[in-house]
Amino acid sequence: MLILIAGPYRSGTNDDPVLMRANLGRLEAVALPLFRKGHVPMIGEWVALPLLERAGSTRPGDAAYEEILYPVAHRLLEKCDAVFRIEGASKGADEDVRIARERGLPVYYRLEDVP
């Protein structure tokens, strides 16, 4: 399966780039175990961050950020087979889960539950 990993990126960071990178690291920590289970892990920021740079984004929440970050995840969800939701408060990740459920996609919260 192509599995979108959803969780906090900007949430709880007060836009501190060090904390945002740490959140990305938490998302990425799940990628290798999912890959080793035979799946293709995907994180929206892997796609969005290079696009944000090209679009000239200078800070979280600017016009380019709003144009790209969440829409990337929503477009990816059109291609994904499942969502893996990591712990932590995140409106964006909660929206990913809502969309996935609306589409009838499985949502996993624990690695041991992923086939």
C-alpha positions as CSV (number, residue, x, y, z in Angstrom):
1,M,0.0,0.0,0.0
2,L,0.9,3.6,-0.4
3,I,0.5,4.9,3.1
4,L,0.3,8.6,4.1
5,I,2.0,9.2,7.4
6,A,0.0,12.0,9.2
7,G,0.9,13.8,12.4
8,P,2.1,17.1,13.8
9,Y,4.5,19.1,11.7
10,R,3.8,22.8,12.5
11,S,1.5,22.1,15.5
12,G,2.9,22.9,18.9
13,T,6.0,24.5,17.5
14,N,5.2,28.2,17.6
15,D,6.8,28.1,14.1
16,D,10.2,27.2,15.6
17,P,12.1,25.6,12.7
18,V,14.1,23.3,15.1
19,L,10.8,22.0,16.5
20,M,9.3,21.6,13.1
21,R,12.3,19.6,12.0
22,A,11.9,17.4,15.1
23,N,8.3,16.8,14.2
24,L,9.3,15.8,10.7
25,G,11.8,13.4,12.2
26,R,8.9,11.8,14.2
27,L,6.9,11.4,11.0
28,E,10.0,9.9,9.2
29,A,10.7,7.5,12.1
30,V,7.6,5.5,11.0
31,A,8.6,5.4,7.3
32,L,11.2,2.7,7.5
33,P,9.1,0.3,9.5
34,L,6.3,0.7,7.0
35,F,8.6,0.2,4.1
36,R,10.0,-3.0,5.8
37,K,6.4,-4.3,6.0
38,G,6.2,-4.1,2.2
39,H,4.6,-0.7,1.8
40,V,5.5,2.7,0.3
41,P,5.5,5.4,3.0
42,M,4.6,8.9,2.1
43,I,4.8,12.2,4.1
44,G,3.2,15.3,2.7
45,E,6.1,17.4,3.7
46,W,8.5,15.4,1.5
47,V,6.6,16.8,-1.4
48,A,5.5,20.2,0.0
49,L,8.8,21.4,1.4
50,P,10.7,21.6,-2.0
51,L,7.6,23.1,-3.6
52,L,7.4,25.8,-0.8
53,E,11.1,26.6,-1.4
54,R,10.5,27.0,-5.2
55,A,7.3,29.1,-4.5
56,G,9.3,31.5,-2.4
57,S,7.8,30.8,0.9
58,T,9.6,32.6,3.7
59,R,7.7,31.5,6.8
60,P,5.0,29.1,7.9
61,G,1.6,30.4,7.2
62,D,2.5,32.8,4.4
63,A,0.6,32.7,1.1
64,A,2.7,30.1,-0.6
65,Y,2.6,27.9,2.6
66,E,-1.2,28.1,2.6
67,E,-1.4,27.4,-1.1
68,I,0.8,24.3,-0.9
69,L,1.2,22.5,2.4
70,Y,-2.3,21.1,3.1
71,P,-3.4,20.8,-0.5
72,V,-0.4,18.5,-1.1
73,A,-1.6,16.1,1.6
74,H,-5.2,16.2,0.2
75,R,-3.9,15.4,-3.3
76,L,-1.8,12.6,-2.0
77,L,-4.8,11.2,-0.2
78,E,-6.4,10.7,-3.7
79,K,-3.6,8.3,-4.5
80,C,-3.0,6.6,-1.1
81,D,-4.4,3.3,0.1
82,A,-4.2,4.1,3.9
83,V,-3.2,6.6,6.5
84,F,-0.9,6.0,9.5
85,R,-1.6,8.6,12.2
86,I,1.2,9.2,14.7
87,E,0.4,10.7,18.1
88,G,0.2,14.4,18.7
89,A,-2.3,17.2,18.3
90,S,-2.6,18.3,14.6
91,K,-5.6,19.8,12.9
92,G,-4.0,19.0,9.5
93,A,-3.5,15.3,10.4
94,D,-7.0,15.1,11.9
95,E,-8.3,16.4,8.6
96,D,-6.2,13.8,6.7
97,V,-7.8,11.1,8.9
98,R,-11.3,12.6,8.2
99,I,-10.8,12.6,4.5
100,A,-9.3,9.0,4.5
101,R,-12.3,7.7,6.5
102,E,-14.7,9.5,4.1
103,R,-13.0,7.8,1.2
104,G,-13.2,4.4,3.1
105,L,-9.4,4.1,3.5
106,P,-8.0,2.3,6.6
107,V,-6.4,4.5,9.3
108,Y,-3.8,2.9,11.4
109,Y,-2.4,4.1,14.7
110,R,0.0,1.3,15.6
111,L,2.6,-0.4,13.5
112,E,1.5,-3.8,14.6
113,D,-1.9,-3.2,13.1
114,V,-0.6,-2.5,9.6
115,P,-0.7,-5.7,7.5
